[in-house]
């Protein structure tokens, strides 16, 4: 029996999962800007702060 390869149709051409390499996937990617790093880190910081406030607020509101 021949081994079947998973394939994905993309824009009229097929890509083999085995043939996909990191450089192929990132070939047309834009460079990462420093402001994008700041936005991502800021989003994580806000999410952690909101999570901590929620973890504090919910138990105190249930117990009172």
C-alpha positions in Angstrom: 0.0 0.0 0.0 1.3 3.4 -0.9 1.4 6.0 1.9 -1.1 8.7 1.4 0.1 12.3 1.9 -2.2 15.0 3.3 -2.5 17.8 0.9 -4.1 21.2 1.1 -5.4 23.3 -1.9 -4.2 26.9 -1.8 -4.9 29.2 -4.6 -5.0 26.5 -7.3 -1.8 24.8 -6.2 -1.4 22.0 -3.6 1.0 21.9 -0.7 2.2 18.7 0.9 2.3 18.9 4.7 5.7 17.0 4.6 7.1 19.6 2.2 6.2 22.7 4.2 9.3 24.3 5.8 9.6 27.3 8.1 11.2 29.4 5.4 8.4 28.5 2.9 5.7 29.6 5.3 7.5 32.9 6.3 8.7 33.7 2.8 6.2 36.6 2.2 6.0 37.8 5.8 6.4 41.5 6.7 9.1 42.4 9.2 8.0 42.7 12.9 8.0 46.4 14.0 9.0 47.4 17.5 5.6 49.1 18.1 3.9 45.7 17.5 6.0 44.2 20.3 4.9 47.0 22.6 1.2 46.4 21.6 1.5 42.7 22.3 3.2 43.1 25.6 0.8 45.9 26.6 -2.2 43.6 25.7 -0.8 40.8 27.9 -0.2 43.2 30.8 -3.8 44.5 30.6 -5.1 41.0 30.3 -3.2 39.9 33.5 -4.4 43.0 35.4 -8.0 42.4 34.4 -7.7 38.7 35.3 -6.3 39.6 38.8 -9.0 42.1 39.4 -11.6 39.6 38.3 -10.1 36.9 40.5 -10.3 39.3 43.5 -13.7 40.8 42.7 -15.7 37.6 42.0 -15.0 35.8 45.3 -15.5 38.9 47.4 -18.9 39.6 45.7 -20.0 36.0 46.2 -19.0 35.9 49.9 -20.8 39.2 50.8 
